[in-house]
Amino acid sequence: MGKCICLNGCAFFNDNMAGMPSMSESLKEKYCLGDNSKCARFMVFSARGKGSVPADLFPHQKERAVKIIEG
């Protein structure tokens, strides 16, 4: 996979989230510019739509994403 289709509007990628982890650049490389299918934000976006992505959800929080998707 290439760049994520959500980059322009992604709060994480655009550094608009509170509490950005110090490893955010490596997370961006891995999830935003690499395999976005494993990104928690993209998982929720794909399954439930943009409005269902919590503002404080980070790409590496897959377990939380699954809970959101399952409702």
N, C-alpha and C positions, 0 to 999 in steps of 0.2 A: 504494500500500500504506500501511497505517497502522502502528501500533505492532507490534513483533515479538511473536510469541506466546511467545517464550522469555525475555522480560524478567525475570520473577521469579527464574529460576534461572541467569541469565547472569552469570558471574563478571566479565566486562568491564563490563556495564552497571551492576552493583552495586559497582564499584570494589574488587573482590577479587583483582586480578591484580598480580603484581610487575611493576615497570617500566612503570607506566601512562604512556603518552605525554602530553606537555603538551597535545597537541591532542585529548585524549580527549573533551572536551565536544562538539567539532565532529564527531568520529567518531560519537558517540552520536546526534547530531541526524541525521546523514546515513544511518547504517545501522540504528540501533535504533528510531528514531522516524520514519524515512523509508522508503527502499527496502531492506528487509532481504534481498531476493533476491540482492543483491550483497555481502552480509556473509559473510566467510570462515567465521565460526563457524556461521552459519545454513546455509551451503552444506553443510558437513560434517554438521551435525545432520540435515538433510533427507535426505542421501544414505546416511549410515552409522549414524545414531543418536547420542543424547546421549553415550554412553560413548566415542565415537570423537573427540570434540572435545578437542584438547589444551588443557591448562590455560594454556599460554602463547601461544595463537593469538589474534591481534588481528584485528578486522574487516576491515582493509585488506589482509591477507595472502592475497589470492585465489590467487596462484600456488601457495603452500604448500597451500592448501585443495584445489586440483585434484590435487596430488600425493598427498595423503592419500586423497582419494576414489578415485583410480585405483589405489591400493594399492601 
